[in-house]
Amino acid sequence: MSLYLQDDKSSYKVLAIDLCSRGFHVWQHYVDAIDILRSLFNLATNTRKDSVDVQNIAAQARSAVLHIASNNTPLFMTTLSLDILTPPDLDHRRSVLQIVAFLIRKRPLVLHSNLSKLMEAVVKSLDPNSALNRDAVLDIATEIISQVVKTFPNVDFHGTSQRLAVGSQEGAIVMYDLKTATRLYVLEAHKKRLSACSFSTDGRRLVTVSIDEGLVHVWKVGSSFVSFFNPGAPPRQGHSGSEPYKTLNFHFGEMSEYANSLSSTTFEWVTARNVRIKIGPNTLFFST
């Protein structure tokens, strides 16, 4: 089947793509499933411009990718992350990143539970120590980060400081520096999945929300004298050390419908220290 997918002259390519989509759960145990996925990635993103594709191979391959991503998510996400970090070549890395951008637009919930792992790979692809690799993917990786911030409430970006905060299903928040494409530190206080997070307008506070816990945490995340001498450690959070700078409990009754939504939680920064959080029809207003 892999040979049919890779042979541009094969008249069975459309059939092979269809079989990949419908029968993946059956034959993935008997073939090199990762190789098949890689072939579909390339077909979905590399459409020849010098010929008319009557069968619309690229569209069919994208449909197959969506189907496999929805029904075989663990293997699919593992392949995505692996191919972003260690691709066979730069063209393939671009193809995989284009697939990520496509999924954010078409099927964001497929990515949601694995978003922290995926964003780690995207950030590392921007390593400035490898200028050639960074230049090759800078446009598409930047587009992905922008789309992720707009789509997923548990990710936020502060442009002036070039900091990216990514919340995980386990409740941790990973802070990245996009200037150096490195992980700065991890904030750990939430015990359940992070629902949403937001930087203050000056970038010196990060507010994190877990609907499952009914908790809001406020973190100091601006550069500090202590963090200058202890790189990789989060700024000291006042008298409590590594615990959140502030914590607020809330309870609005049954919240399960909002916990699973990508659009139920929004932030409005009234000033650099005052924020309004809307969770469904409910509102929290407090000073950070």
Backbone bond lengths (Angstrom), bond angles and torsions (degrees), N, CA, C in turn:
res aa  C-N    CA-C-N  psi(-1)  N-CA   C-N-CA  omega(-1)  CA-C   N-CA-C  phi
1 M - - - 1.455 - - 1.528 110.99 -
2 S 1.341 115.31 -39.33 1.452 120.03 179.05 1.520 111.41 -60.81
3 L 1.328 116.47 -36.61 1.470 120.53 179.30 1.521 110.97 -64.62
4 Y 1.321 117.37 -39.57 1.461 121.12 178.46 1.538 110.94 -64.58
5 L 1.337 116.07 -38.27 1.452 119.92 -179.65 1.526 112.07 -67.40
6 Q 1.327 116.73 -32.22 1.458 121.13 -175.03 1.522 113.93 -93.82
7 D 1.320 116.93 -9.78 1.466 120.99 -177.94 1.529 109.73 -92.36
8 D 1.341 116.25 110.19 1.466 120.41 -177.91 1.519 112.91 -64.91
9 K 1.324 117.46 -21.11 1.455 120.61 -177.32 1.528 113.03 -94.98
10 S 1.318 116.76 -3.09 1.461 119.86 -175.84 1.527 111.21 -72.56
11 S 1.327 115.17 133.15 1.466 120.26 176.71 1.531 111.14 -84.08
12 Y 1.333 116.41 -3.11 1.456 120.64 -178.19 1.538 112.54 -102.01
13 K 1.329 116.78 8.91 1.459 119.63 -175.10 1.529 111.59 -61.92
14 V 1.333 116.91 -42.68 1.465 120.34 -179.68 1.526 110.53 -61.89
15 L 1.327 116.46 -42.77 1.460 120.71 178.36 1.522 110.53 -63.96
16 A 1.327 116.39 -41.16 1.463 120.18 -179.83 1.531 110.85 -62.65
17 I 1.325 117.11 -41.38 1.471 120.96 178.14 1.524 110.43 -62.60
18 D 1.329 116.41 -42.99 1.464 121.08 179.78 1.528 110.76 -62.76
19 L 1.332 116.96 -41.81 1.464 121.12 178.98 1.527 110.86 -66.31
20 C 1.334 115.60 -37.24 1.468 119.70 176.95 1.524 110.43 -59.16
21 S 1.311 115.49 -44.27 1.457 120.57 -176.74 1.524 112.06 -68.78
22 R 1.325 116.28 -51.33 1.465 120.15 -173.71 1.521 113.92 -77.77
23 G 1.335 117.07 -33.30 1.466 119.15 -172.09 1.502 115.44 -107.96
24 F 1.348 116.86 13.44 1.462 119.45 -174.29 1.529 112.04 -57.50
25 H 1.337 117.30 -43.05 1.460 120.43 -176.95 1.517 112.56 -64.39
26 V 1.346 117.39 -20.66 1.463 121.71 -179.29 1.518 111.22 -87.29
27 W 1.344 116.19 -52.55 1.462 118.88 -170.33 1.519 114.86 -95.07
28 Q 1.360 117.99 -1.55 1.467 118.70 -179.44 1.528 112.38 -62.49
29 H 1.335 116.86 -23.07 1.458 120.86 -179.52 1.531 112.39 -81.67
30 Y 1.323 117.68 -12.02 1.464 120.98 -173.76 1.530 113.44 -113.27
31 V 1.315 117.49 -4.77 1.463 120.87 -179.32 1.528 108.56 -132.75
32 D 1.318 116.21 176.97 1.463 121.21 174.87 1.532 107.56 -81.18
33 A 1.335 115.59 90.01 1.464 120.88 -174.26 1.528 111.88 -63.17
34 I 1.326 117.35 -35.49 1.461 120.58 179.46 1.520 110.38 -65.42
35 D 1.317 117.27 -39.07 1.469 120.68 178.08 1.531 110.37 -63.77
36 I 1.326 116.49 -39.62 1.461 120.58 177.73 1.530 110.42 -63.28
37 L 1.318 116.57 -45.21 1.462 120.47 179.30 1.531 110.93 -60.80
38 R 1.314 116.45 -41.38 1.469 119.58 179.85 1.522 111.10 -63.37
39 S 1.315 116.68 -38.68 1.469 120.25 177.62 1.527 110.43 -63.69
40 L 1.341 116.23 -40.92 1.462 119.78 178.71 1.528 111.35 -66.42
41 F 1.335 117.19 -38.40 1.467 120.44 176.88 1.525 110.53 -56.94
42 N 1.325 115.83 -46.49 1.466 120.49 -177.81 1.526 111.40 -66.90
43 L 1.327 116.70 -41.44 1.464 120.01 178.93 1.533 111.14 -65.33
44 A 1.323 116.37 -35.27 1.463 120.79 -177.03 1.526 112.97 -72.00
45 T 1.326 116.69 -23.35 1.472 119.54 -173.38 1.522 114.36 -117.81
46 N 1.323 118.38 -18.27 1.472 121.00 -175.97 1.520 110.66 -109.60
47 T 1.318 115.99 79.39 1.466 121.55 178.33 1.516 109.57 -91.17
48 R 1.292 117.38 128.68 1.462 121.36 179.60 1.527 110.29 -66.95
49 K 1.322 114.85 133.93 1.461 120.19 -178.04 1.528 112.96 -89.67
50 D 1.342 116.34 -14.93 1.459 119.28 -172.90 1.513 113.13 -96.04
51 S 1.320 117.47 9.09 1.460 119.82 179.80 1.522 109.86 -146.06
52 V 1.314 115.82 156.29 1.456 120.75 178.53 1.524 108.74 -90.62
53 D 1.305 116.38 121.63 1.461 122.15 -178.62 1.529 108.86 -93.12
54 V 1.327 115.07 91.60 1.460 120.32 -176.50 1.527 110.76 -62.82
55 Q 1.333 116.45 -36.60 1.462 120.06 -176.61 1.531 112.43 -83.44
56 N 1.327 117.57 -6.44 1.466 122.04 178.92 1.529 110.87 53.99
57 I 1.329 115.42 57.55 1.459 122.33 -176.71 1.523 111.66 -57.88
58 A 1.346 116.86 -43.85 1.466 120.14 -176.46 1.523 111.54 -59.99
59 A 1.325 116.81 -44.40 1.469 120.67 -179.50 1.522 110.82 -64.50
60 Q 1.328 116.83 -39.80 1.467 120.17 178.96 1.522 110.66 -67.28
61 A 1.340 116.31 -38.12 1.462 119.49 178.55 1.526 110.59 -66.67
62 R 1.327 117.34 -38.78 1.473 119.93 177.59 1.516 111.11 -64.59
63 S 1.325 116.36 -37.84 1.467 120.14 176.99 1.528 110.68 -63.82
64 A 1.330 116.21 -40.41 1.472 120.51 178.11 1.521 110.48 -65.18
65 V 1.323 117.06 -40.38 1.464 121.54 178.22 1.528 110.20 -60.97
66 L 1.328 117.48 -44.96 1.463 120.90 178.11 1.520 111.62 -59.39
67 H 1.326 115.80 -43.76 1.469 120.60 -178.31 1.525 110.98 -63.74
68 I 1.330 116.73 -46.26 1.465 120.58 -178.63 1.525 110.18 -68.06
69 A 1.328 117.72 -40.07 1.460 121.16 179.39 1.526 111.32 -60.83
70 S 1.327 116.88 -37.99 1.462 121.57 -178.07 1.520 112.67 -75.34
71 N 1.343 116.85 -32.40 1.464 120.51 -172.36 1.523 114.28 -105.55
72 N 1.321 117.93 -14.62 1.464 121.98 179.97 1.523 108.89 -137.56
73 T 1.329 114.58 55.35 1.462 120.59 -169.99 1.533 114.47 -60.88
74 P 1.354 121.58 -44.69 1.472 120.03 -176.32 1.527 113.38 -58.09
75 L 1.332 117.26 -49.94 1.468 120.18 179.59 1.518 110.67 -64.68
76 F 1.315 116.24 -40.24 1.458 120.91 -179.36 1.523 110.99 -61.46
77 M 1.335 117.35 -47.76 1.456 121.13 -177.81 1.524 111.49 -68.02
78 T 1.332 116.89 -36.10 1.465 120.52 177.21 1.523 110.14 -62.28
79 T 1.323 116.89 -42.62 1.464 121.18 179.14 1.518 111.28 -65.27
80 L 1.328 117.00 -42.86 1.466 120.70 178.24 1.526 111.20 -57.68
81 S 1.322 116.59 -52.83 1.461 120.46 -176.81 1.519 111.70 -63.41
82 L 1.322 116.49 -42.67 1.467 121.16 179.64 1.517 111.18 -61.42
83 D 1.324 117.07 -42.50 1.462 120.54 -176.12 1.522 113.50 -77.34
84 I 1.325 117.50 -20.23 1.458 119.84 172.57 1.529 109.90 -74.20
85 L 1.340 116.10 -42.02 1.459 120.87 -176.97 1.520 113.07 -78.78
86 T 1.336 117.60 -42.71 1.470 120.87 -176.38 1.530 110.21 -132.34
87 P 1.333 116.73 68.19 1.470 119.60 -179.15 1.526 111.33 -76.32
88 P 1.342 117.77 156.37 1.470 119.87 175.05 1.522 112.23 -64.24
89 D 1.325 117.75 -28.47 1.455 122.29 176.34 1.534 108.69 -161.08
90 L 1.333 116.20 170.83 1.463 120.50 -176.09 1.522 112.93 -67.70
91 D 1.340 116.95 -33.17 1.462 119.67 178.24 1.526 110.67 -62.11
92 H 1.337 115.52 -38.64 1.469 118.42 179.75 1.530 110.36 -68.93
93 R 1.335 117.11 -38.72 1.467 119.27 177.11 1.523 110.57 -59.34
94 R 1.326 117.73 -42.87 1.464 120.95 178.10 1.529 110.51 -62.53
95 S 1.337 116.79 -40.76 1.462 120.21 178.74 1.522 111.25 -60.42
96 V 1.340 116.12 -43.81 1.462 120.19 -179.03 1.527 110.66 -66.10
97 L 1.325 116.93 -41.15 1.459 119.80 178.13 1.529 111.29 -64.85
98 Q 1.321 117.08 -35.11 1.462 120.48 175.80 1.531 110.82 -65.05
99 I 1.338 116.97 -35.92 1.462 121.19 176.18 1.529 109.75 -64.15
100 V 1.335 117.25 -41.58 1.462 121.01 178.30 1.532 110.37 -60.06
101 A 1.344 116.41 -46.58 1.470 120.29 178.96 1.528 110.69 -60.87
102 F 1.321 116.31 -39.73 1.466 121.88 178.35 1.532 111.08 -62.35
103 L 1.336 116.84 -43.59 1.462 120.64 -179.09 1.526 111.96 -68.49
104 I 1.326 117.45 -35.23 1.465 119.92 177.68 1.522 109.91 -60.14
105 R 1.330 115.96 -39.62 1.475 120.08 -179.62 1.522 112.22 -74.13
106 K 1.335 116.77 -40.47 1.464 120.62 -169.94 1.529 114.42 -98.29
107 R 1.317 118.46 -34.66 1.468 120.58 -174.17 1.528 110.89 -145.94
108 P 1.338 118.35 61.15 1.468 120.06 -173.78 1.524 114.67 -60.15
109 L 1.334 117.39 -32.18 1.462 119.59 -177.77 1.529 112.20 -64.77
110 V 1.337 117.27 -23.43 1.468 120.39 176.18 1.523 110.33 -62.89
111 L 1.326 116.29 -35.61 1.455 121.57 -176.57 1.525 113.00 -86.22
112 H 1.325 117.35 -19.32 1.465 121.01 -166.28 1.523 113.30 -56.32
113 S 1.319 118.35 -49.70 1.463 120.42 -174.99 1.525 112.87 -70.10
114 N 1.334 117.27 -17.92 1.468 121.35 -179.43 1.528 111.98 -113.27
115 L 1.333 116.26 17.41 1.462 119.99 -171.23 1.529 112.65 -64.50
116 S 1.326 117.91 -38.99 1.462 119.83 -177.09 1.523 111.21 -63.62
117 K 1.317 117.68 -41.39 1.462 121.88 178.21 1.525 110.74 -66.36
118 L 1.316 116.14 -40.70 1.460 120.84 -179.26 1.526 111.25 -66.16
119 M 1.348 117.16 -43.75 1.454 120.06 -178.74 1.525 111.69 -67.81
120 E 1.305 117.10 -30.89 1.473 120.04 174.18 1.526 110.35 -58.72
121 A 1.329 116.01 -43.46 1.463 120.32 179.67 1.525 111.48 -67.61
122 V 1.351 116.74 -41.71 1.468 120.18 -179.88 1.528 110.63 -63.03
123 V 1.337 116.96 -43.72 1.464 120.42 179.69 1.529 110.45 -62.74
124 K 1.324 117.62 -43.96 1.466 120.66 -178.82 1.526 112.05 -64.53
125 S 1.334 117.11 -27.11 1.468 119.62 178.53 1.520 111.57 -67.19
126 L 1.350 117.45 -14.09 1.461 122.21 -179.30 1.527 112.60 -97.82
127 D 1.312 117.47 17.71 1.464 122.77 -178.93 1.533 110.90 -54.56
128 P 1.345 118.67 115.87 1.469 120.77 -178.44 1.520 113.52 -69.34
129 N 1.336 117.48 -13.94 1.461 120.36 177.94 1.527 112.06 -73.75
130 S 1.327 116.05 -13.12 1.471 121.36 175.08 1.527 107.37 -120.09
131 A 1.339 115.24 80.20 1.468 121.13 -171.81 1.522 112.55 -59.24
132 L 1.335 117.32 -40.75 1.465 120.84 -178.58 1.518 110.97 -62.63
133 N 1.317 116.64 -47.59 1.465 120.67 179.41 1.523 111.22 -64.27
134 R 1.343 116.90 -42.17 1.463 121.02 -179.09 1.528 110.65 -63.31
135 D 1.313 117.42 -45.97 1.468 120.90 -178.68 1.526 111.49 -62.14
136 A 1.344 116.18 -33.70 1.466 120.14 -176.48 1.524 112.54 -69.62
137 V 1.343 117.09 -27.35 1.470 120.13 -175.08 1.520 113.20 -118.75
138 L 1.337 117.56 2.07 1.464 120.53 -173.04 1.524 112.44 -56.46
139 D 1.331 117.43 -45.42 1.468 119.76 -176.14 1.517 111.89 -65.72
140 I 1.337 117.64 -47.68 1.462 120.44 -176.60 1.529 110.97 -72.80
141 A 1.346 118.61 -36.34 1.463 120.90 178.52 1.526 110.39 -66.55
142 T 1.337 116.64 -39.54 1.469 120.79 177.36 1.526 110.48 -64.23
143 E 1.328 116.30 -40.57 1.469 120.42 177.56 1.528 110.67 -62.35
144 I 1.335 117.00 -41.38 1.461 120.88 179.89 1.523 110.87 -62.56
145 I 1.333 116.72 -46.49 1.462 120.16 -179.49 1.531 110.22 -60.84
146 S 1.333 116.80 -42.22 1.461 120.66 178.08 1.520 111.21 -62.30
147 Q 1.326 117.73 -43.86 1.464 121.51 179.96 1.523 111.34 -66.78
148 V 1.320 116.71 -39.59 1.465 120.58 179.89 1.526 110.35 -62.63
149 V 1.338 117.17 -45.43 1.464 121.12 -179.93 1.527 110.56 -61.51
150 K 1.328 117.70 -39.30 1.471 121.24 -179.87 1.530 112.10 -72.73
151 T 1.337 117.02 -28.52 1.468 121.23 -172.04 1.519 113.79 -95.49
152 F 1.337 116.70 -39.26 1.461 120.81 -172.82 1.537 110.56 -109.05
153 P 1.331 117.48 118.22 1.473 120.02 -176.66 1.528 113.68 -68.52
154 N 1.337 118.37 -16.27 1.463 120.51 -179.76 1.526 112.83 -88.63
155 V 1.343 116.68 14.40 1.464 122.02 175.56 1.526 108.08 -131.83
156 D 1.346 116.06 135.95 1.464 119.00 176.03 1.520 109.61 -144.16
157 F 1.346 115.46 155.97 1.461 122.63 -176.62 1.513 109.22 -133.01
158 H 1.334 115.63 136.27 1.465 120.84 175.56 1.523 108.36 -112.98
159 G 1.337 115.65 113.11 1.451 121.03 -169.76 1.512 114.61 -64.79
160 T 1.330 118.06 -42.93 1.457 120.47 -176.06 1.518 112.07 -63.59
161 S 1.323 117.06 -44.50 1.467 121.28 -179.68 1.523 112.83 -86.99
162 Q 1.341 116.62 -11.03 1.471 122.18 -177.33 1.530 111.65 58.83
163 R 1.315 115.87 37.17 1.468 121.46 177.92 1.529 109.75 -100.00
164 L 1.321 115.45 138.74 1.466 122.78 177.08 1.515 108.24 -121.76
165 A 1.345 117.13 124.13 1.459 122.25 177.68 1.524 109.10 -107.80
166 V 1.330 116.14 127.84 1.464 121.59 -177.78 1.525 108.91 -124.92
167 G 1.332 116.37 116.99 1.456 121.04 177.98 1.515 111.65 -88.73
168 S 1.316 116.70 146.03 1.463 121.65 -176.19 1.518 111.75 -108.84
169 Q 1.316 115.78 169.88 1.462 121.72 176.61 1.528 111.26 -68.35
170 E 1.330 117.17 -20.26 1.462 121.15 -179.78 1.521 112.24 -88.96
171 G 1.343 117.05 -8.46 1.449 120.61 177.20 1.515 115.13 105.12
172 A 1.326 118.09 -10.22 1.463 121.17 179.47 1.529 110.03 -77.17
173 I 1.327 115.93 152.44 1.463 122.02 175.09 1.517 107.74 -119.25
174 V 1.318 116.62 120.48 1.463 121.58 179.23 1.521 108.58 -97.31
175 M 1.327 116.17 128.74 1.459 121.75 179.26 1.527 109.60 -103.83
176 Y 1.349 115.92 126.34 1.456 121.78 179.31 1.524 110.30 -115.14
177 D 1.327 114.84 150.58 1.454 122.35 170.59 1.525 106.88 -107.23
178 L 1.337 117.03 111.41 1.461 119.55 -176.01 1.529 112.56 -76.51
179 K 1.328 118.23 -15.35 1.467 119.53 175.63 1.522 110.42 -65.96
180 T 1.327 116.06 -37.40 1.467 121.02 -178.23 1.528 112.46 -109.26
181 A 1.352 117.00 -3.67 1.474 122.19 -178.27 1.523 111.59 55.71
182 T 1.336 115.77 44.07 1.459 120.52 -178.72 1.525 110.86 -126.11
183 R 1.324 114.71 155.66 1.464 121.24 172.73 1.526 107.45 -82.57
184 L 1.332 116.60 124.41 1.455 120.90 -178.47 1.528 111.82 -84.40
185 Y 1.335 116.04 -53.22 1.452 120.15 -178.99 1.518 108.99 -167.62
186 V 1.322 115.36 173.40 1.462 122.44 179.61 1.527 108.65 -123.63
187 L 1.328 116.63 131.22 1.466 122.56 176.13 1.525 108.18 -99.11
188 E 1.314 116.10 123.61 1.468 120.37 -175.59 1.527 110.11 -128.56
189 A 1.312 115.87 110.38 1.467 121.24 173.99 1.519 109.76 -149.28
190 H 1.337 116.55 -37.36 1.466 119.71 176.52 1.539 109.56 -68.02
191 K 1.298 115.92 140.03 1.470 121.37 179.79 1.520 111.96 -102.00
192 K 1.338 116.06 -10.47 1.460 120.66 177.51 1.523 108.98 -127.60
193 R 1.335 117.05 174.95 1.461 120.55 -171.64 1.519 112.44 -56.45
194 L 1.324 113.62 145.93 1.455 120.42 178.53 1.520 109.35 -82.15
195 S 1.324 117.43 127.43 1.461 121.91 -178.82 1.522 111.65 -86.71
196 A 1.341 117.09 -40.64 1.458 120.17 -175.03 1.519 109.70 -161.70
197 C 1.334 115.40 158.43 1.458 120.45 174.69 1.523 108.67 -151.18
198 S 1.338 115.98 158.88 1.466 119.81 -178.87 1.525 110.31 -157.87
199 F 1.337 116.11 134.91 1.456 121.74 172.42 1.528 109.99 -78.33
200 S 1.322 116.30 146.48 1.462 120.21 168.88 1.523 108.25 -67.72
201 T 1.313 116.54 164.37 1.465 119.90 -175.97 1.517 112.49 -62.67
202 D 1.353 118.32 -28.95 1.462 120.42 178.49 1.522 112.54 -91.68
203 G 1.330 117.24 -0.84 1.458 121.39 176.59 1.514 114.90 76.08
204 R 1.331 118.57 9.51 1.465 120.77 -176.39 1.530 113.30 -97.62
205 R 1.317 117.51 -6.44 1.464 121.76 175.46 1.534 109.06 -130.64
206 L 1.307 115.37 148.65 1.462 121.73 170.70 1.525 107.21 -127.78
207 V 1.331 116.53 124.95 1.464 121.72 177.07 1.523 107.93 -102.75
208 T 1.334 116.37 129.27 1.467 121.39 -179.68 1.523 109.85 -122.17
209 V 1.324 115.75 142.04 1.467 122.05 -175.92 1.522 110.09 -127.07
210 S 1.315 116.29 131.64 1.459 121.77 169.74 1.524 108.01 -120.80
211 I 1.326 115.87 108.54 1.471 120.11 179.41 1.524 109.95 -67.10
212 D 1.323 117.34 -37.07 1.468 120.72 -179.73 1.530 111.64 -60.28
213 E 1.327 116.84 -32.73 1.465 121.20 -179.76 1.526 112.61 -93.03
214 G 1.350 116.92 -21.74 1.451 120.00 -171.80 1.519 111.31 69.72
215 L 1.345 115.68 40.48 1.460 120.75 -175.11 1.526 111.89 -131.19
216 V 1.333 115.02 140.90 1.460 122.23 169.34 1.527 107.18 -119.45
217 H 1.331 116.51 130.83 1.461 121.23 175.15 1.523 108.95 -114.99
218 V 1.319 115.65 143.56 1.463 121.90 172.98 1.525 107.67 -113.65
219 W 1.341 116.19 129.19 1.464 122.26 -177.93 1.523 110.77 -119.66
220 K 1.317 116.34 140.08 1.452 120.77 165.90 1.524 108.36 -79.28
221 V 1.317 117.51 124.40 1.470 119.82 -178.30 1.529 112.56 -130.49
222 G 1.332 117.52 3.03 1.453 119.75 177.33 1.519 110.83 -72.34
223 S 1.329 117.42 159.83 1.460 121.86 177.97 1.527 109.06 -62.71
224 S 1.336 115.72 142.36 1.457 119.98 -178.77 1.525 110.14 -137.13
225 F 1.339 115.80 166.19 1.457 121.72 179.50 1.521 110.60 -61.91
226 V 1.333 116.41 -39.50 1.468 121.08 -178.83 1.521 110.84 -67.18
227 S 1.347 117.74 -44.27 1.459 120.57 -177.62 1.524 112.11 -67.17
228 F 1.347 117.12 -23.26 1.467 120.57 176.77 1.522 110.44 -63.72
229 F 1.339 116.81 -38.18 1.458 120.62 -179.39 1.520 112.96 -91.91
230 N 1.320 116.25 -8.14 1.469 120.10 -179.88 1.515 109.44 -132.93
231 P 1.354 117.74 67.85 1.467 120.18 -177.46 1.522 111.72 -61.67
232 G 1.330 115.62 141.76 1.460 120.41 -178.76 1.508 112.96 95.86
233 A 1.336 116.78 -10.05 1.469 120.78 178.38 1.523 109.07 -103.45
234 P 1.317 118.43 141.78 1.476 120.35 177.99 1.512 110.21 -69.09
235 P 1.333 117.93 155.93 1.469 120.87 176.20 1.519 110.66 -58.01
236 R 1.314 116.03 147.83 1.467 120.17 178.58 1.521 109.47 -64.12
237 Q 1.316 116.26 133.72 1.467 121.62 -174.60 1.531 111.17 -95.58
238 G 1.332 117.29 59.10 1.459 119.60 178.40 1.519 110.97 72.61
239 H 1.344 116.89 -146.23 1.463 121.30 -174.91 1.524 112.31 -72.49
240 S 1.308 117.43 -17.18 1.468 120.19 -174.17 1.516 113.28 -90.00
241 G 1.324 118.29 4.77 1.458 120.22 177.04 1.501 112.93 71.29
242 S 1.332 117.63 -114.02 1.467 121.79 -175.17 1.524 113.30 -90.65
243 E 1.332 117.62 -6.53 1.466 120.33 177.47 1.530 109.66 -72.91
244 P 1.346 118.26 161.60 1.471 119.62 179.97 1.525 111.72 -54.43
245 Y 1.317 115.27 149.15 1.462 120.82 178.76 1.523 110.13 -64.30
246 K 1.331 116.86 -40.42 1.454 122.67 176.45 1.526 109.24 -142.61
247 T 1.338 115.73 153.71 1.463 121.26 177.23 1.526 109.26 -136.91
248 L 1.325 115.43 138.26 1.467 121.06 179.36 1.524 108.64 -132.05
249 N 1.333 116.09 126.47 1.463 121.16 175.73 1.524 110.02 -91.98
250 F 1.341 116.20 145.75 1.459 119.40 174.96 1.524 109.67 -143.51
251 H 1.311 115.23 154.95 1.468 121.18 176.87 1.519 108.71 -150.12
252 F 1.331 115.72 118.40 1.463 120.60 -178.36 1.525 111.66 -119.40
253 G 1.327 117.49 26.13 1.454 119.58 -177.27 1.524 110.77 83.69
254 E 1.315 117.04 -149.28 1.468 122.22 -178.18 1.523 110.00 -66.49
255 M 1.350 116.05 120.61 1.464 120.65 -174.13 1.531 112.94 -121.27
256 S 1.339 118.01 6.55 1.467 120.22 -172.73 1.529 112.61 -60.90
257 E 1.332 118.04 -35.82 1.461 119.62 -178.69 1.526 111.62 -67.18
258 Y 1.338 117.10 -27.31 1.458 120.83 178.85 1.532 111.48 -85.16
259 A 1.332 116.56 -29.99 1.465 120.69 -178.81 1.515 111.73 -64.03
260 N 1.328 117.13 -29.20 1.466 120.61 -176.72 1.525 113.42 -98.80
261 S 1.313 116.92 7.20 1.460 120.84 -177.00 1.525 111.13 -100.29
262 L 1.347 115.73 146.86 1.459 120.68 177.01 1.528 111.60 -90.68
263 S 1.309 117.58 -2.66 1.467 119.57 -175.34 1.524 113.92 -128.75
264 S 1.320 118.31 9.56 1.468 120.05 -173.64 1.524 112.93 -83.39
265 T 1.339 118.10 -20.73 1.465 121.21 -175.14 1.517 110.47 -116.16
266 T 1.337 116.67 124.91 1.462 121.51 178.68 1.526 109.86 -133.54
267 F 1.347 115.39 155.37 1.461 121.74 -179.64 1.526 109.45 -118.89
268 E 1.322 115.57 141.65 1.465 121.33 172.27 1.529 108.03 -131.58
269 W 1.333 115.27 109.66 1.460 119.69 179.85 1.528 108.49 -84.71
270 V 1.324 115.80 107.75 1.458 121.59 -179.37 1.520 109.62 -72.99
271 T 1.343 116.08 -42.96 1.462 123.45 170.79 1.525 106.61 -137.52
272 A 1.327 116.16 -176.81 1.467 119.35 179.88 1.522 112.29 -66.76
273 R 1.343 117.83 -16.40 1.469 120.40 -179.07 1.522 113.51 -122.01
274 N 1.313 118.73 -0.18 1.470 120.96 -179.56 1.517 110.20 -122.48
275 V 1.319 115.62 127.36 1.455 119.96 -174.84 1.527 110.53 -131.59
276 R 1.317 114.93 145.12 1.458 122.54 174.43 1.527 107.41 -113.35
277 I 1.338 116.89 122.00 1.465 122.39 179.57 1.522 108.47 -110.00
278 K 1.311 115.86 125.72 1.456 121.21 177.26 1.525 108.94 -108.16
279 I 1.325 116.19 123.81 1.463 122.78 177.31 1.518 107.00 -120.50
280 G 1.325 116.44 100.77 1.453 119.54 -171.67 1.519 109.09 61.18
281 P 1.329 118.93 -129.38 1.477 121.26 -179.95 1.533 112.75 -86.16
282 N 1.334 117.20 -0.10 1.462 121.77 -174.67 1.534 111.31 -98.03
283 T 1.334 115.86 150.15 1.466 121.11 -176.80 1.523 111.02 -131.46
284 L 1.331 115.66 134.60 1.458 122.82 170.71 1.520 108.15 -114.70
285 F 1.331 117.75 135.61 1.464 121.18 177.39 1.519 107.78 -132.56
286 F 1.322 117.31 124.94 1.463 119.22 -177.98 1.518 110.20 -158.89
287 S 1.320 114.57 168.06 1.460 122.17 178.19 1.526 109.49 -97.67
288 T 1.321 115.33 138.26 1.463 119.44 -179.80 1.523 111.24 -93.86
